[in-house]
Amino acid sequence: MSVPEDPPGITRKTLLKAAVATGLAAPLVVASGAFAKDAAADESRGEPVAAGPNGPRAITPACQDGDAPTIDQIEGPYFKPDSPERSVLATPSTPGTPLTVTGVVYGLSCLPIAAALLDFWQADDGGDYDMTGFNFRGHQYTDVNGNFALTTIVPGLYPGRTKHIHVKVQAPNQPILTTQLYFPGVPQNDTDSIFDARLLMDVTQQGAGEAATFEFVLNVDQDPGGGSPPPGAGWLAGHAYNTGDTVTYDGKTYICLQPHTSQVGWEPPNAPSLWQAQ
């Protein structure tokens, strides 16, 4: 099955990746085995499949304007509320294969979402969940460019399941997406009835550990224009502002200090790193 070419022109995704490559945005960060199963599952759903260095593998979905939201999956029996706010779930001395997971949270117009909540939980290296404490559990928020980063280990296997990481993702004042992330090339992907290849991370070797990426697309409407508003226009949530844009808020004028997509809670008086009063 051939892989469709990207549509012509510059998309927001292209610009974001260019910014990453030039150091203007926070950095974004394939394994051997049963790639045929992962690729076949994607192809059966009409998803693009490409040849990788270790054989066929599913292509991590790229965010483009109008993309369907990331699919949801069951919460499972091991979720616990009130996890600590932290992005580091493991230290160098933690048993297991070190893993970093990085990526971006987007809305339906492929604009990054700032201050989105991500709540992660997973099994330890032996396939066990901590139900008395909060080991391998933690929540964090995306930065102004929609980026997140998780430091953990590759979760262990337990009967009936392949390797996976649970996550809840929520844009400010929006519904919660509950889903799971998977690893390509894991033999148990063949037999796990919950596994879905659309949730495969892109995984590479990184020294003695692994580095994975995934891009979430939430069912959140956004301003698709992305252009600069008229000078002095009122501040709007969900708009892509550029450096130098001016807005009014509560009768005061503010100038944008860096490109970002506005969110509730990031109003100009509350975000001095993004807005400067005039």
N, C-alpha and C positions, 0 to 999 in steps of 0.2 A: 504494500500500500504506500503510495507516494505521500510525502509530507507537503501540505499546501504552503505556498510561499506567503510571506507576510505581505499585507496590503501595501501599496506604494505610499510614500509620504512619511512624514515624521509623526509618530504617535507620542503621547505622554510617556508611555513605557520606554520608548527609545530615548527620550530626553532624560528621564530619570536614570537610565543605565549609563548614559553619557556623563551625567553629573557624577555618578559613582566612580566611573573610570578616571575622571579628572580630579577627584577628591573634593568635589563641591557638595557632596551629600554623604551621609553615613554609609559605610561600606556594606555591601551585601555579601554575604558569604555564600564511578558507577560501580558497582560491586559485582563480583562474579556469581553465577548460580542460575536460578530459574528465571532468566529474563524472558524466555519464550512465553511463560504463563502470564507475566505482567503485560507484555506487549500484546498477546492474543486477547487478553481481557479488554485492553484499550481499543484494539481494532474492532472487536465485536460491538463496542459502543459507538463506533465511528470516530474514535479519538485518533490523532496522528501518532504514528510509531516510526522511530528512526533507529538506524544502526548505531550502536555505541561501541566503545573499545572492547567490551566484553560480550558483544552480541546485541540482539535487538533489545531495545528498552523503550519504555513509554516516555514521551516528552512531557516535562513538567509544564502544566498549562501556563501560558503567558497572558497577562492581563491586557485586554484590548477593550476599547469602548464598546459597551453592550454585551460583555461577557456574562455568561450565566454565573450565579453565585456558587461558591464552594459548597459541595453537598454536605448534608448533615449525616451523622451516625449516632448510634445509641450511646447514652452516657455510661452504661455499664454499672456494676454494683460497687465500684470502689471510689466513687467521687466523695470528697469531703469539702464542705464549705469552709470559708474563713482561712484559706491558705495564707501564709506570710507573703508580703510583697518582696520578691527577690527574683533575679534572673539567673542566679548561680545555684544549681541544685546539687553539684558535686565538686569535690576538690581533687587535686592530683593524687591524694592517697585513697580516694574512694574506689573500691573494687569495681572492675568493669572497663569497657572500652570507652575512652573519653569521646564526647560528642558535643559539637556546637550546632545549633539550629538557628539560622537567621532568615530574614525575609521581610516582606512588606505586607501591610493590610490595606487593601484597596476597596473602594466603593464601585458602584455599577458603571460609572464613567471613567474608571481606571485612574481616579485621583486618590493619592494616598490619604489615609485617615489618621490624624493625630489623636493621641490620648485614647486609643482603642485598648480595651482590656483583653489580655490573654491570660487564661488560668490553665496551667499545665499540671498534669499528674501522670505517673507512670510506675511500672514495676522496677524493682532493683535488678541487679545483675543475676540474681537467682530466680527471677520471675515472681517475686512476692511484693505485695503492696503494704505500705505502712498504714495500718488502720488505727493505731493508737497515737501516733504523732504526725509529723508533716514531712518526713523524709521523701524526697523526690516529688515534692508538691510546692508550687509557688505561682504567684501571679505578678504581672508586670503591665506596663502601658507603653504603647508605641510613642516614638518621639515625633517632632513636628513634621518629619518626612515620612511617617508611617512605618518606620523600621522597628523591628524587634530582634532580640538576640537572647538565646537560651544556652547556658552551659550545663551539661548533664552527662549521662553515660548512655550507651546503647542498652535499652531495656532487655531483660532476659525473657526467655520463653516460659509459658506455662501451658498445661494441657488444653488443647482446642483452639489456641490463639497463636497468631504469628507475632513478630515483634511490632510494637506500635506505641504511640504516644497519644494520650488523650489531651484535648484542649477545648476550652470554651472561649469564644471570641465575641466581643461586643463593642460596637461603636457607641460613643456617648449617646445615651437616651434612646437606644435602638434595641431590637430583639437580640437574643443571644443565639449564636451559632455553636452547637455542640457537635464535635466531629473527632476524627482520629487521623493520625499521620502514620504512613507506612514506609518500609525500607525496600528498595528494589533487590531482586535476586535472592530473597529469603525462601528456602524450599517450602516452609509452612504457609506461604502465600497461596499455594495450590489447594490447601485443605481447610483454610480458615473461611467459614461461611460469611463472615462479616467483611472481610477484606474487599477493598475496592481500589482498582488501579488508578482511578482519578485522584486519589489521595496519596500517591507515591511522592516522597520527597526526592530531590536530586541530591545524591550522596557521593562524595569523593573521599579518598584517603587523605588524611592530614597528619603526617608523622605517625605516631603510634595510635592515633585516634581517627575519627571521621568528622567530616563537616557536611552538613545538610542544609538545603534551602527549600523554602516553600512560600508561595504567594497566595494569601487568602483574598477572595473577592466576596465582600459582604453584600447582602441585599439592601443596600442603602442608596437612595437617590442622591445625585450630586449635580451641581451646576456643570453642564458639559462644555460650556463656552471656554472657561479658563482664561478669558481675556481680562484686561484691566477695566475696572468699573469707571464710570465718569468721575472726574475729580470731585471729591467731597461727598460722594454718595454714601448712604448709610451702610454700616457694617452688616454683613450677611453671613450666617452660618452655612457651611458647605460650599463656599466659594474659593476658587484658587486665586490667591492674591500674589502679586509680584512686588519685588523691591521697588519702593518709590510710590506705590499706590497710596492715595489718601482717602480716608473715610471719616465719617462723623459718628460719634457714639455719645449719647447723653449730652448733646450740645457741644462736645469738644471735637477737635480735629486731630487725627492721628495719621502718621506716615508709616508704611510697612517697611520693616528693616530686613526681612528675608522672605523668600518665596515659601508659601505654605498653603494648606487647605484649611480654612477656618472651621472650628468646631465649637459647639456649645461648651462653655467653660473656659474658652480661650478668647473671650472678648478683650478688646484693646486695653482696658484698665487692668485686666488680670494677667496680661501677657507682655510684660515689658521687654522681653527678648524678641518679640515679634513686632511690637508697635511702640512708637515714640510720640508722645503728646506734643502738639505744636503750639 
